[in-house]
Amino acid sequence: MALTVRLPPRVEAALKAYCASRRITKSDAVKQALERLPAEGGDKPSAYELGRAGFGADRTAQREVARNTKRLLRERFRGASSR
């Protein structure tokens, strides 16, 4: 399968240097990188998994952080300085 990709100049220069130092073609270098990509990406948690604990974290009595932001911050920082 043929694929055309436009690379930013700095990436193209880095690829050219990489290929020259290892004496391989750009196509071979890209193929190797693409073969490793799925294997490396599978073990990392998704953005949702990383942030799941913070979603819905508004634990105020009325769940109105937006309306009470200044008051809540004032209370939080005053409480922290007295510790």
C-alpha positions as CSV (number, residue, x, y, z in Angstrom):
1,M,0.0,0.0,0.0
2,A,1.4,3.4,-0.9
3,L,1.1,6.3,1.6
4,T,2.1,9.9,1.2
5,V,2.9,11.9,4.3
6,R,4.0,15.5,4.6
7,L,6.5,16.0,7.4
8,P,7.5,19.3,9.0
9,P,11.1,20.3,8.0
10,R,12.5,19.5,11.4
11,V,11.1,16.0,11.4
12,E,12.3,15.4,7.9
13,A,15.8,16.5,8.8
14,A,15.8,14.3,11.9
15,L,14.6,11.3,9.8
16,K,17.3,12.0,7.2
17,A,20.0,12.1,9.8
18,Y,18.6,8.9,11.5
19,C,18.6,7.1,8.2
20,A,22.0,8.2,7.2
21,S,23.5,7.1,10.5
22,R,21.9,3.6,10.3
23,R,22.3,3.3,6.5
24,I,18.6,2.5,5.9
25,T,16.0,4.1,3.6
26,K,13.4,6.5,4.8
27,S,10.7,4.0,3.9
28,D,12.4,1.3,6.0
29,A,12.7,3.7,9.0
30,V,9.0,4.7,8.7
31,K,7.9,1.0,8.4
32,Q,9.9,0.1,11.5
33,A,8.4,3.0,13.5
34,L,4.9,2.1,12.4
35,E,5.3,-1.5,13.3
36,R,6.3,-0.5,16.9
37,L,3.6,2.1,17.3
38,P,0.6,-0.2,18.0
39,A,2.6,-2.3,20.5
40,E,3.7,0.8,22.5
41,G,0.3,2.5,22.5
42,G,-1.6,-0.5,23.9
43,D,-0.2,-0.5,27.4
44,K,-0.8,3.2,28.1
45,P,-4.1,4.2,29.8
46,S,-6.4,6.5,27.8
47,A,-7.0,10.1,28.7
48,Y,-10.3,9.1,30.2
49,E,-8.7,6.4,32.4
50,L,-6.1,8.9,33.7
51,G,-8.7,11.5,34.6
52,R,-11.6,9.3,35.7
53,A,-11.0,9.9,39.4
54,G,-11.4,13.7,38.9
55,F,-14.6,13.6,36.8
56,G,-17.5,14.7,38.8
57,A,-15.3,15.7,41.7
58,D,-17.5,18.6,42.8
59,R,-18.2,17.5,46.3
60,T,-19.7,20.8,47.6
61,A,-23.1,20.6,49.3
62,Q,-25.0,22.0,46.4
63,R,-22.6,21.0,43.7
64,E,-22.2,24.5,42.5
65,V,-18.5,25.2,42.3
66,A,-18.8,27.7,39.5
67,R,-21.1,29.9,41.5
68,N,-19.0,29.6,44.7
69,T,-15.4,29.5,43.3
70,K,-14.1,32.6,45.1
71,R,-15.5,31.6,48.4
72,L,-14.4,28.0,48.1
73,L,-10.8,29.0,47.1
74,R,-10.7,31.5,50.0
75,E,-11.8,28.9,52.5
76,R,-9.3,26.3,51.0
77,F,-6.3,28.6,51.2
78,R,-7.1,30.0,54.6
79,G,-7.5,26.5,55.9
80,A,-4.2,25.4,54.4
81,S,-2.3,28.3,55.9
82,S,-3.5,27.5,59.4
83,R,-2.2,23.9,59.2
